[in-house]
Amino acid sequence: MNARTVSPVLVGRERESAALDAAFRDARAGTPSAVLLGGEAGVGKTRLVGEFGARARAEGARVLVGGCLELGTEGLPFAPFTAALRGLVRDVGVDGVRGLLPAGAGDGLGRLLPDFGDADAGAFTGESRARLFELVLTLLERLAASGPVVLVVEDAHWADASTRDLLTFLVRNLGAGDALLIVVTYRTDELHRAHPLRPVLIELERVEHVARVEVGRLGRDEVGELVRGILGADPPAGTLADVFERSEGNPLFVEALVGSGAGRDLPESLRDLLLGAVQRLPEDTQEILLVAAGGGARIEHELLAAVAGLDERELTRGLRPAVAANTLVVDGDGYAFRHALIREAVHDDLLPGERTRLHVRYARVLEEHPELMPDRARAVTLAHHWHAAHDVVRALTAAWRAVGETRRALAYAEALRMASRVLGLWDRVPDAAERVGVPHVQVMEEAVTLADLAGEPDVGIRLATEALRAGEAAGDPMREARLYELRGMLRLRAGSDKAPADLREAARLVPADPPSAERARVLATLATKIIGLHGTRAEALDAAREALEVARAVGDTESELSVELNLAWLDLFDQDDPEAFFARIGRVAARASQVRAFEPLLRAFTNHSDVLEMYGRHAEAAEVAAAGVARAEEYGLARSAGAFLSINVAEPLVSLGRWDEALDVIGRTLPRTSAGVIRAGLHHLAGAVELARGDLAAAERHAAEPPGLIARGAARRAQNLFPVARLSALIALARDRPAEALDALDPILTDVGLPDESRYALPGLVVAAAACAELGDTGTLAKVWARVEGLRVHGPVQEAHRLTFEAEAARAEGVLDQAAWDAAAAAWDALHQPYGTACALVRAGEAALAAGDRDRAGSALRRAAELAGGLRAGPLRERAADLARRAGAPLGGDRRSPRLGLTPRETEVLRLVAAGRSNRDIAEALFISVKTASVHVSHILGKLGVAGRGEAAAAAHRLRLFD
């Protein structure tokens, strides 16, 4: 064998290196980025990243490296982040890391590394996981504040679900100004169609400043350079062509071929080549490598010594040839195979019986010497080894211990997998309950809970249904209630109509006497989850009142506060007394803050700001919501509860006409959250602003997102469903498609009785009246009127919408009611909503012009144009300007040709009329019906004040409308 089997210099890779260097430069300049580096096994990803890391360190960067570890078919939870954190601790110490985080927050890193203690061991919730993710991001951001940081996550094809989730979170939430680069490597040849990393890569590639780089094979010249680098001289004649042909440009294969020193009788497979290199090592070294291969791609020195059964001297003597041959490399206090393919080849060469005995040796050593591995990693590793050893009893007990440890680490998907393994092995172990210390139904309940936490509702519903159908919880009403409650929550998330029935059954099963925290919880859950659903108001009120009484009796403060929020909300719609609501919500917030009950506290901020906005107190609403976002950041929930509150910051800013500020809030928040309902709300607000400013393409892009993000069926809510329908209808009207607008508004017209519907239905019904006006459809208008009359108006904003509807409905009936439009404009003006004011003033001006009152029309239109101009609402300002010219009161500095109040579609129709086209020709050219074309022509004749098509064409030419 050659003394050197690896080239001393990196060969080729100029394109890939340039991409990494460019991303680093961007990050250093304050534009955080990520590079997804893919390539087949052996193509040189690790070498490429290692060389890049050395360059980054030379430029002052801190480079943190962690790899995903293969462990049978599952990876270790959060393994790369644990490794990266361990490296950081080696550099700056535990106290140094704590110093980078908010006071007291460092304990949360105990989920990843035991050095930080046992973090809040009893808290296993989605919020706990959100706080952990936020904590990791905060650590990276604060590190990056003092200099560039590169985080390398290697072998992501082995990543567990929790690692994938955290990685996705970090990449999606890279904040502007952070000198942070994330590099992810993965094997492309491992990514089969169903591989869980595939959708992650697709999602991340859509994120701004994320680049996907493929590392290809080497070309003929590059293989020649690599061979010369390994040999240190030119190879014999013919060798280069032979190596290139056999290796097909894969660098690892090239190194194995050159390192073998053999001739034309080389084995054809890379695996055999790699094994050949191992088999040329001393026999004792080969035995140690076989042991090491059973422990994964990396193994600690002490663990290897214990499993190999060698003393320090024997182990060192046996390892030296492997390290010298570059088969193993020293990695901290342990060893790693130079390439995972080498470990795979060695491990796969074991006979089945040898492999089983090796896994038993590992498991026994770890059980006898727990100090060799941190508890959480040891639990998962033991579960793997006993399972691979086919010892069902020990595999069962080890998997159950791993459930607890992975759950403590908030690795819910991995805990669910372990719980599923326990359930799969249960019937094969006669005394399983005694072995694990809990009955089968408790394991089922735990698995359902984990499915909920892991975001696997279908799995949780199936498991809960199985447990309930088998009657395992019969005789234990509390457990049965928990299963029904869990299934109900899961069904709600899945949009199932069966969800409310499950929650009701859970409440029925928990005895009312004696009062208990369990009954308070199930009643609070029932009240909270059905309060916004159709036809549940009275039931939610009864459940909330009883839950409050029980919570107070048993001292369950968090449930009490949660229910207080529900009751305050319900009473508001009974009493229509916002001041009483604000006082009540303030008391809840004060108590929640005192006892650090973050869930009701953040709900209080949400409800307070929401009702302020509902009653037209927009500036206060934005302030309260912003304060709530700040509190969410304190709790480490900026990207969950904080993102939801960001909707309540943006919405009043839109109302106030502070559109650029609103878009800034939306732009910062959208990349930081993946929650569907939150993203839908943000997209809706952004779409409405873009539409008002005339950017139809941007509005349509935003409008395309929410329909796939909001719940339908039993879980539907007016606040999510109706605004989406309204935005789609407004876009259809802008496209001059009023019939499509009415179709889009069908949910608002037909879905009657949803709680809080008047707030979200009225704006959409105004649009419906406008569509009826465009169509001259009084039949549909009667149905819209009936829907409005069935709504109760709460507060001045809804009153302004009602006044606007009445004016728009009169227009649909052929009446331009100036008094009605004046009333609507005054209502919007009193609320300091410039866009609503301007829209109503334009209609008021149009009505005044029709009545011959040009002075009044000019006054209204000039103010409307001024307001629209301040908002950069181009289409509205242009319409106001066109009408002002007709009134003989053109806006100052406005020299554009008059459009005489024509819509964009009517202008296109007039252009075709002037060209002598028939209604059928116009319909074909514009992809509309002949009837619609005829309606447009009639509207044009009326607006131009002419009797026929010829006069319309002459007027267009005289006014030079199309010059």
TAVENMO-V146791 format. One record per helix or strand of 2 or more residues. SS is the DSSP state (alpha for helix, beta for strand). FROM is the first residue (numbers start at 1). TO is the last residue. If there is no record, write none. Layout:
ss | from | to
SS | FROM | TO
SS | FROM | TO
This chain:
ss | from | to
alpha | 14 | 28
beta | 33 | 39
alpha | 45 | 58
beta | 62 | 67
beta | 70 | 71
beta | 74 | 75
alpha | 79 | 99
alpha | 105 | 111
alpha | 114 | 116
alpha | 126 | 145
beta | 149 | 154
alpha | 156 | 158
alpha | 161 | 172
beta | 180 | 187
alpha | 188 | 190
alpha | 196 | 205
beta | 210 | 214
alpha | 220 | 231
alpha | 239 | 247
alpha | 251 | 260
alpha | 270 | 279
alpha | 283 | 293
beta | 298 | 300
alpha | 301 | 308
alpha | 312 | 324
beta | 328 | 331
beta | 334 | 337
alpha | 340 | 348
alpha | 352 | 368
alpha | 370 | 372
alpha | 375 | 388
alpha | 392 | 408
alpha | 412 | 426
alpha | 432 | 436
alpha | 440 | 453
alpha | 457 | 469
alpha | 477 | 493
alpha | 499 | 509
alpha | 517 | 530
alpha | 537 | 554
alpha | 557 | 575
alpha | 578 | 595
alpha | 598 | 614
alpha | 618 | 634
alpha | 641 | 655
alpha | 659 | 670
alpha | 676 | 692
alpha | 696 | 706
alpha | 713 | 715
alpha | 718 | 734
alpha | 738 | 744
alpha | 746 | 750
alpha | 757 | 775
alpha | 778 | 789
alpha | 795 | 812
alpha | 818 | 830
alpha | 834 | 850
alpha | 854 | 871
alpha | 874 | 886
alpha | 904 | 914
alpha | 919 | 926
alpha | 930 | 944
alpha | 949 | 958
